[in-house]
Amino acid sequence: MVKVMATGTFDILHLGHIYFLKEAKKLGDTLAVVVATDSTVRKLKHEPVNPEKIRLDLIKELSVVDEAYLGQEEDMYEVVKEIKPDIIALGYDQVHDEKSVEKELKKRNINAKIVRLAEYEGGSDLEGTRKIIGKIISAYEIQKTIERIEGEHK
Amino acid sequence: MVKVMATGTFDILHLGHIYFLKEAKKLGDTLAVVVATDSTVRKLKHEPVNPEKIRLDLIKELSVVDEAYLGQEEDMYEVVKEIKPDIIALGYDQVHDEKSVEKELKKRNINAKIVRLAEYEGGSDLEGTRKIIGKIISAYEIQKTIERIEGEHK
């Protein structure tokens, strides 16, 4: 049994996430997913839309996911020790550097292979959380403009 | 084998959807989900954020879902004939009226029981798609205000 580990924020689920998790699972037999805590997301990206508990609970509902964990803040390798993966799959755009991750793993006697996955070439223009957020904001701006024009003609 | 059918828009997945689908599945053994087409969503609610194909593809990824279909526009009962459910589960806030649905089913010799589900009493304030959208728009407005204030002090 080859255990694969994948990590991410998974705020507002989209098909890019599904692609990433399916590609990761293809590398082995079972997939353990680590969901980043809110404080980690704030440090790396932005304020999450959905809190960590909700992001974790949703990830658990995907059939591709066998186990799901919340990340650890002090030392991100603590959760790796708990999961004991054979392979750690990195998304094509995830910031972690393969070489330094490998070094940190070795230091801790964790014997996992790092695999960088290919980019998602989905046909849709709506894969990314940012694109979903962008679409919501555009719709909101259009609505405000319509309301302003209607207000001017009252 | 008791087959349950549930329908919805499922634009931006959240725990309220999961609760609804799990409660529906508890009524039987397998769950068939009908995802509303974009034109149906436009008629009943608003412009969907995610197009029908993406909403359908995401619903298929949930472990609680056994089968997923896109709704039919001309006659919503066509897809019911195809699915042949024993039970049709209605969400607590879904507009369909039990009595009129039962009448329409009888007319078409479809022998399915209608069950209205209870409301989701989730502890979070983020269950609904509207709440997620609201949170995104608030964050956007705050950001714009910050940018304006920073601009004034340049």
Interface residues (C-beta under 8 A of the other chain):
Chain A: I12 L13 H14 L15 I18 E47 V49 N50 P51 K53 I54 D57 L58 E61 L62 S63 V64 S124 L126 I132 I133 K135 I136 I137 A139 Y140
Chain B: I12 L13 H14 L15 I18 E47 V49 N50 P51 K53 I54 D57 L58 E61 L62 S63 V64 S124 L126 I132 I133 K135 I136 I137 A139 Y140
